[in-house]
Amino acid sequence: MPAKPSRALSPGNPHMSAVTRRTLCCALAAALALTALPPVAASAVATSARTAAVVAPSPRTAPGTTLVGAYVAKGAASVVDDATRAFESSIGRKLDVQRWYARWDEDLASGPVVAAAGRGRVLMLSVLPLTTAGTRITWAAIARGEADAQIRVQAAAVARLGPAVYLALHHEAELASTAYGTAAEYRAAWARYRQVFTAEGTSNVLWTWVASLKPFAAGATSAFYPGDDQVDRVGVDAYNWAGCAAGQSSTWHSLGYILRGFRAFATSHGKPAVLAEWGSVESPADPARRAVWLTEAFALFAGWPELEATSYFDAAGTCDWRLASGTPAATAFASAAAVAGAHGRPAAWLVASVPEGVGPLNESFDLSDSTGGGSGNGSGVVSWSLDPGDGCAAVSGTGQPKTRVAHSYAASGWYSPTLTVTDATGASSRDVRSVHVLAAPRFTGNTARDATGTSATLTVWVASDAMAGSVTLVWGVAGRTTGSSTVPLTAVSWPQTVRVPVTGLAPGTTYTWTTTATTAGGSAVLTRTFSTPG
């Protein structure tokens, strides 16, 4: 398993039928007893009656297609979304799926995760029972109900992350330290974890068991498999190691060869398949070999209708799996991911020409790369609507949007323009972006204090709209400057206090002082007077 960095991390289907709602209500009534359950043995939890659960709808709306996703490491980018958008730009399409990894006590609905869901990407989320402080939560403890309180917090968070979320508890558990427990305890933990989610009414989860290739070797059986009644999707992490790491195969293998055991397992259990991680290293002997490998991988996907979603691991873990922009491998990936069969659902893709600027901000939105499910890049949209997010009327159209949409933001502030596209099947997707109209700094107070015959303290309070900048104070007599001072402003959202001690003044004199505050949002000027006694 490649080493992975820690990553912090809408309610259910609104079209649920009345019969399904009644079924869910009955299930919830039975599951509420969880809160009063005394501690029991893990085996007892594992063999107890399963609580009925509502299965989230498949994110795939075009039959026979594949959802294409990735985990993109932050790297040198300031935030993960910047890195992910750069990856999308490099391959020329929007990702259907975004992979996330979270530790036990991380917020599964943190700002970046909610933003990823808002961008219209389906989340594929793995939760590791290890706290950020390094404390293991054993599988037996989860099965006994000792971790129910934190599981309820996670369930509430996941409910906010869209109509469907692929969720795995402790992916690759078969490779985990024995300090977590036994296979039987893992199965019991999974059952309890899912039971608490159901009791909380979280109905947007596709329970996805993710393993390494080990359980799918020829003739192998997995003691860690939670059971067909506990799993909605089966997933695997599959890599062409080609000798890049000790203990891994030194032979170059096609993805089809690597996945043969996994494919047979998914078929025998009647479960849709998910490639939770996949990738290949470069071949030192043949720079074009990896590109061919990726092209063949997408051909494999096209002939595997039971394969629902894939997530490329674009990071440097145990080996370097990244698709460096401009390389033959990246070009091959982009070409293979552009075809109709690689678009399993519609994808709204909204690009703002000026994400941040001084008002009035004249924005130009590009909608043209939005894509319908089962259509090639930049095609297949039958209708669209763009809400600028500032109270102005939405702009709508039919057919594939080919022209830019202009909009002017007058007032300063943050706006969330939202694009919604619909394809021929009636399936829709939305993309939410942020536009920041910068505000000029403003003064919230000023005073000249502690004046003596030869000194005073000039004080101003400046609101900078969370932007860095500077404040310059100039003072003098009768139009003649006698002193000045420049003080930096930090990027905070509250008014900052700027104090400048002034010395060498003349007693009994009236001074004029001018303060100029400057940020990327503009400048503000304040002029006042003060007098020295004497």
C-alpha positions in Angstrom: 0.0 0.0 0.0 1.5 3.4 -0.9 2.1 5.7 2.1 -0.7 8.3 2.2 -0.7 11.7 3.9 -3.4 12.4 6.5 -6.3 14.4 5.1 -8.9 16.1 7.2 -11.9 15.9 6.2 -27.1 16.6 1.5 -29.0 14.8 3.2 -30.4 11.6 1.6 -32.3 11.2 -1.6 -35.3 13.7 -1.7 -37.1 11.5 -4.2 -37.4 8.6 -1.8 -40.7 6.8 -2.2 -43.4 6.7 0.6 -42.9 2.9 0.9 -39.1 3.3 1.3 -39.7 6.1 3.9 -41.9 3.8 6.0 -39.2 1.1 5.7 -36.6 3.5 6.9 -38.7 4.7 9.8 -39.2 1.1 11.0 -35.5 0.5 10.7 -34.6 3.7 12.7 -37.1 2.8 15.4 -35.3 -0.6 15.9 -31.8 1.0 15.6 -32.4 3.6 18.3 -32.0 0.9 20.9 -28.3 1.2 20.1 -27.8 4.0 22.5 -28.9 1.8 25.4 -27.0 -1.3 24.5 -24.7 -2.6 27.2 -21.2 -3.6 26.1 -21.2 -7.0 24.4 -18.7 -9.3 22.9 -17.6 -8.5 19.4 -18.8 -11.9 18.1 -22.3 -11.2 19.5 -22.4 -7.9 17.5 -21.2 -9.6 14.4 -23.9 -12.3 14.5 -26.8 -10.0 15.6 -29.7 -9.2 13.3 -28.7 -6.5 10.7 -30.6 -3.3 10.8 -32.4 -2.6 7.5 -30.8 0.3 5.6 -31.5 2.5 2.7 -28.9 2.1 -0.1 -27.8 5.4 -1.6 -28.4 5.8 -5.3 -25.6 5.0 -7.7 -23.7 8.2 -8.7 -23.3 6.6 -12.2 -26.2 7.9 -14.4 -25.0 6.6 -17.8 -25.2 2.7 -17.9 -22.0 0.9 -19.0 -19.8 4.0 -18.3 -17.1 4.5 -15.7 -16.8 7.3 -13.1 -13.3 8.7 -13.4 -11.7 10.2 -10.2 -8.4 10.7 -8.4 -6.7 11.4 -5.2 -4.5 14.5 -5.8 -1.9 15.3 -3.2 -1.7 19.0 -2.2 2.0 19.2 -3.1 3.1 22.8 -3.5 -0.5 24.2 -3.8 -1.9 26.3 -1.0 -5.0 24.1 -0.6 -6.1 20.7 -1.9 -8.8 22.2 -4.2 -6.2 24.2 -6.0 -4.1 21.0 -6.6 -7.2 19.1 -7.8 -8.3 21.9 -10.1 -4.8 22.0 -11.6 -5.0 18.3 -12.2 -8.4 18.7 -13.9 -7.0 21.4 -16.1 -4.0 19.2 -17.0 -6.3 16.4 -18.1 -8.9 18.7 -19.7 -11.9 17.4 -17.8 -13.8 17.6 -14.5 -13.3 14.6 -12.1 -16.4 12.6 -11.3 -14.9 11.3 -8.0 -12.5 12.7 -5.4 -10.7 10.5 -2.9 -10.2 11.6 0.7 -8.5 10.0 3.7 -9.4 10.9 7.3 -8.3 9.9 10.7 -10.8 9.1 13.4 -11.2 12.5 15.0 -10.9 14.6 11.9 -13.9 16.6 10.7 -15.5 14.7 7.8 -17.4 17.8 6.8 -14.5 20.3 7.1 -14.4 23.3 4.7 -12.3 21.6 2.0 -14.4 18.4 2.0 -17.7 20.3 1.8 -16.2 22.4 -1.0 -15.2 19.3 -2.9 -18.8 18.1 -2.7 -20.0 21.5 -3.8 -17.8 21.3 -6.8 -20.0 18.3 -7.9 -17.4 15.6 -7.3 -18.6 12.4 -5.6 -16.5 11.8 -2.5 -14.8 8.4 -1.9 -13.9 8.6 1.8 -11.8 6.3 3.9 -11.9 6.6 7.7 -8.9 5.2 9.7 -9.6 4.4 13.4 -6.5 6.3 14.5 -6.7 9.7 16.0 -4.5 12.6 15.0 -2.6 12.2 18.3 -1.8 8.6 17.3 -4.3 6.7 19.5 -5.6 3.5 17.9 -9.4 2.8 18.2 -9.5 -1.0 18.3 -12.0 -2.9 16.2 -13.3 -4.6 19.4 -13.9 -1.3 21.0 -15.9 -0.1 18.0 -17.9 -3.4 18.0 -18.7 -3.0 21.7 -20.2 0.4 21.1 -17.4 2.3 22.9 -16.9 4.6 19.9 -20.6 5.3 19.1 -20.4 8.9 20.1 -17.7 9.7 17.5 -19.4 7.6 14.9 -22.6 9.7 15.4 -20.5 12.8 14.7 -19.2 11.2 11.6 -22.6 10.1 10.4 -24.0 13.7 10.8 -21.0 15.0 8.8 -21.3 12.5 6.0 -25.0 13.3 5.6 -23.9 16.8 4.4 -21.7 15.5 1.6 -24.1 14.9 -1.3 -26.6 12.3 -2.5 -24.0 9.5 -2.5 -20.7 9.0 -0.7 -18.4 6.0 -1.1 -17.4 5.2 2.5 -14.8 2.7 3.8 -14.0 1.9 7.4 -10.3 1.2 7.6 -9.4 0.4 4.0 -6.8 -2.4 3.6 -7.6 -3.7 7.1 -5.9 -7.0 6.2 -2.6 -5.2 6.2 -3.1 -3.3 9.5 -1.2 -3.9 12.7 -2.6 -6.8 14.8 -2.9 -4.1 17.5 -6.3 -3.2 15.9 -7.6 -6.7 16.4 -8.6 -9.8 14.6 -10.5 -10.3 11.3 -13.7 -11.3 13.3 -13.4 -8.1 15.3 -13.0 -6.1 12.2 -16.2 -7.6 10.7 -18.0 -6.8 14.0 -16.7 -3.3 14.0 -17.9 -2.8 10.4 -21.4 -4.0 11.4 -21.6 -1.8 14.4 -20.3 1.3 12.4 -22.9 0.8 9.7 -25.6 0.2 12.3 -24.9 3.5 14.1 -25.0 5.4 10.7 -28.4 3.8 10.0 -29.7 4.7 13.4 -28.7 8.3 12.8 -30.7 8.3 9.5 -27.6 8.8 7.3 -28.8 7.3 4.0 -26.4 8.7 1.4 -23.7 6.1 2.1 -22.5 3.4 -0.4 -20.7 1.0 2.0 -17.5 0.2 0.2 -15.1 -2.5 1.4 -11.6 -1.6 0.2 -8.8 -4.1 0.3 -5.3 -4.6 -1.1 -4.8 -7.3 -3.8 -3.9 -9.8 -1.1 -7.4 -11.1 -0.4 -8.0 -11.6 -4.1 -5.1 -13.8 -5.0 -6.0 -17.1 -6.8 -7.8 -19.4 -4.4 -7.6 -17.0 -1.5 -10.6 -16.1 0.7 -10.9 -13.0 2.8 -11.7 -13.3 6.5 -12.0 -9.5 6.6 -14.9 -9.3 4.2 -17.9 -8.0 6.2 -20.5 -9.9 4.3 -22.8 -9.4 1.3 -25.5 -7.9 3.6 -23.0 -5.4 4.9 -21.3 -4.2 1.7 -22.7 -2.2 -1.2 -19.5 -2.0 -3.3 -16.2 -3.9 -3.2 -13.1 -2.0 -3.8 -9.4 -2.6 -4.3 -6.1 -0.7 -4.4 -4.1 -1.9 -7.4 -0.7 -0.9 -8.6 1.9 -1.9 -11.2 4.9 -1.7 -8.9 7.4 -3.0 -11.5 10.2 -3.2 -9.0 9.8 0.3 -7.5 9.6 -1.0 -3.9 11.0 -3.8 -1.9 8.7 -6.8 -1.4 6.6 -5.9 -4.4 6.5 -7.6 -7.8 9.5 -6.6 -10.1 7.6 -7.7 -13.2 5.7 -5.2 -15.4 2.0 -6.2 -15.3 -1.0 -4.9 -17.1 -3.9 -3.7 -14.9 -6.1 -6.4 -16.4 -3.7 -9.0 -15.1 -3.4 -7.4 -11.7 -7.1 -7.2 -11.2 -8.1 -10.7 -12.5 -8.7 -12.1 -8.9 -10.5 -9.0 -7.8 -12.8 -9.0 -10.8 -13.8 -12.6 -10.1 -14.5 -11.8 -6.5 -16.8 -8.9 -7.3 -18.6 -10.9 -9.9 -19.1 -13.9 -7.5 -20.5 -11.6 -4.8 -22.7 -9.7 -7.3 -21.3 -6.3 -6.2 -20.4 -3.3 -8.3 -16.6 -2.9 -8.4 -14.6 0.2 -7.4 -10.9 1.0 -8.0 -10.3 3.0 -4.9 -6.6 3.5 -5.8 -4.7 2.5 -9.0 -1.6 3.6 -10.8 1.7 2.7 -12.4 5.3 3.8 -12.2 7.3 4.8 -15.3 9.5 2.2 -17.1 13.1 3.4 -17.0 13.8 1.3 -20.1 10.8 2.6 -22.1 9.5 6.1 -21.6 6.3 5.3 -23.6 5.4 2.1 -21.8 3.5 3.7 -19.0 1.4 5.6 -21.5 0.4 2.4 -23.2 -0.3 0.8 -19.8 -2.8 3.7 -19.0 -4.5 3.4 -22.5 -5.0 -0.3 -22.0 -6.4 0.4 -18.5 -9.1 2.6 -19.8 -9.9 -0.1 -22.5 -10.3 -2.5 -19.6 -12.7 -0.2 -17.9 -14.8 0.2 -21.1 -15.3 -3.6 -21.3 -16.2 -4.0 -17.6 -19.7 -2.6 -17.1 -19.7 -3.7 -13.4 -16.8 -1.4 -12.7 -18.6 1.7 -11.4 -15.8 4.1 -10.3 -12.0 4.5 -10.4 -9.7 6.8 -8.5 -6.2 7.4 -9.7 -3.6 7.9 -6.9 -1.8 11.0 -8.1 0.8 11.3 -5.3 4.3 10.2 -4.4 3.7 7.5 -1.8 5.9 4.4 -1.5 6.6 5.0 -5.2 6.0 8.0 -7.5 2.6 7.5 -9.1 2.1 11.1 -10.2 1.0 12.0 -13.7 3.4 14.9 -14.4 1.8 17.4 -16.8 3.2 17.1 -20.4 4.5 13.6 -20.1 3.4 10.8 -22.4 1.6 9.2 -19.5 -0.4 12.3 -18.6 -1.3 12.8 -22.3 -2.5 9.2 -22.6 -4.5 9.5 -19.4 -6.2 12.7 -20.7 -7.0 11.2 -24.1 -8.5 8.0 -22.6 -10.5 10.0 -20.0 -12.0 12.3 -22.6 -14.2 9.7 -24.4 -17.9 9.2 -23.7 -17.5 5.9 -21.8 -15.3 7.7 -19.2 -18.1 10.1 -18.2 -20.3 8.2 -15.9 -22.4 11.2 -14.9 -22.9 14.8 -16.0 -20.2 17.2 -14.8 -20.8 21.0 -14.5 -17.5 22.8 -14.9 -17.5 26.5 -14.0 -14.4 28.6 -14.6 -14.2 32.2 -13.4 -11.8 34.5 -15.3 -11.1 36.7 -12.3 -11.7 34.8 -9.0 -10.6 37.8 -7.0 -10.4 41.5 -7.7 -11.4 45.1 -6.9 -15.0 46.1 -7.5 -16.8 46.6 -9.7 -15.5 43.2 -10.8 -16.3 42.4 -14.4 -16.4 38.6 -14.5 -16.4 36.3 -17.5 -17.6 32.7 -16.7 -16.6 29.8 -19.0 -19.1 27.0 -19.0 -18.1 25.3 -22.2 -16.2 22.3 -20.8 -19.2 21.0 -18.9 -20.1 17.5 -20.0 -23.2 15.2 -20.0 -23.1 11.6 -18.8 -22.1 9.2 -21.5 -20.7 12.0 -23.7 -17.2 13.1 -24.7 -15.5 16.1 -23.1 -17.4 19.3 -23.6 -20.6 17.8 -25.0 -23.9 16.3 -24.1 -25.4 19.2 -22.1 -29.1 19.9 -23.0 -29.7 22.8 -20.6 -27.9 24.9 -18.1 -28.4 27.7 -15.6 -25.9 30.0 -14.0 -26.9 31.8 -10.7 -24.3 34.6 -10.1 -24.9 34.4 -6.4 -25.4 38.1 -5.8 -29.2 38.3 -5.9 -29.4 39.0 -9.7 -31.5 36.7 -11.9 -29.9 33.5 -13.1 -28.9 33.2 -16.8 -30.1 30.0 -18.5 -29.8 28.4 -21.9 -30.4 25.2 -23.8 -27.8 23.0 -25.6 -24.1 22.8 -24.9 -22.9 26.2 -23.6 -20.3 27.5 -26.0 -20.0 31.2 -25.1 -18.8 32.9 -22.0 -21.3 34.6 -19.6 -20.4 38.1 -18.4 -21.5 39.4 -15.0 -20.4 42.4 -13.0 -20.2 42.4 -9.2 -20.6 45.9 -7.8 -20.5 45.5 -4.0 -17.5 44.0 -2.1 -17.9 40.6 -0.5 -17.8 36.9 -1.2 -20.1 35.4 -3.8 -20.8 31.7 -4.7 -21.8 31.6 -8.4 -23.4 28.2 -9.1 -23.7 26.4 -12.5 -26.2 23.6 -13.0 -26.2 21.5 -16.1 -28.6 18.8 -17.2 -28.0 16.0 -19.8 -30.4 14.1 -22.1 -31.2 11.6 -19.3 -32.4 14.3 -17.0 -29.5 13.8 -14.7 -27.9 17.1 -13.4 -24.7 18.3 -11.9 -23.7 21.6 -10.3 -20.4 23.4 -9.7 -20.0 26.1 -7.0 -17.1 28.5 -7.2 -16.1 31.5 -5.0 -15.7 35.0 -6.3 -14.2 37.6 -4.0 -14.8 41.3 -4.6 -12.2 43.1 -2.6 -13.2 45.9 -0.3 -11.0 48.9 0.2 -9.8 49.3 3.8 -11.8 51.5 6.1 -11.1 53.3 9.4 -13.3 52.4 12.4 -11.7 54.9 14.8 -8.9 57.3 15.4 -7.4 59.4 18.2 -4.4 61.4 19.3 -3.5 60.4 22.8 -1.1 61.3 25.6 -0.2 64.6 24.1 2.6 66.6 25.8 4.4 69.7 24.7 6.7 67.6 22.6 5.1 64.2 22.0 1.8 62.3 21.3 0.6 58.8 20.3 -1.4 58.7 17.0 -3.8 55.7 17.0 -6.1 54.4 14.2 -8.2 51.3 13.9 -8.3 49.8 10.4 -10.5 47.1 8.9 -8.7 45.5 5.9 -11.2 42.8 4.8 -8.7 40.1 5.8 -6.0 41.4 3.4 -2.5 42.3 4.1 -1.3 45.8 3.4 0.2 48.9 5.1 -0.7 52.1 6.9 1.3 55.2 6.4 1.0 58.2 8.8 2.3 61.6 7.9 2.2 64.7 10.2 3.2 68.3 9.9 2.5 72.0 10.3 1.0 74.4 7.8 1.5 72.1 4.8 5.1 71.2 5.8 5.8 67.5 6.7 7.7 67.0 9.9 7.5 63.2 10.2 6.1 59.9 8.9 5.8 56.2 9.7 4.6 53.1 7.8 3.2 50.1 9.7 2.2 46.8 8.1 -1.3 45.4 8.1 -1.8 41.7 8.6 -4.5 39.6 6.9 -7.1 39.4 9.7 -10.9 39.8 9.6 -11.2 42.2 12.5 -10.1 45.8 12.8 -6.4 46.2 13.6 -5.0 48.8 16.0 -2.1 50.9 14.6 -0.2 53.1 17.2 2.6 55.5 16.2 4.5 57.4 18.9 5.5 60.9 17.7 8.3 62.9 19.3 10.1 66.1 18.7 7.0 68.2 18.5 6.8 72.0 19.2 4.7 73.0 22.3 1.5 75.0 21.7 1.2 73.9 18.1 -1.6 72.4 16.0 -0.5 69.5 13.8 -2.3 67.9 10.8 -1.9 64.1 10.5 -3.0 62.1 7.5 -3.3 58.3 7.5 -3.4 56.2 4.3 -4.4 52.6 4.5 -3.6 50.5 1.4 -4.4 46.8 0.5 -5.2 45.0 -2.8 -8.7 46.3 -2.4 -7.7 49.9 -2.7 -6.8 52.8 -0.4 -8.5 54.9 2.3 -7.4 58.3 3.5 -8.2 60.0 6.9 -7.0 63.5 7.9 -7.2 64.8 11.4 -5.5 67.5 13.6 -4.2 67.6 17.2 -2.6 70.2 19.3 0.3 70.1 21.8 -0.2 72.0 25.1 2.2 74.9 26.1 
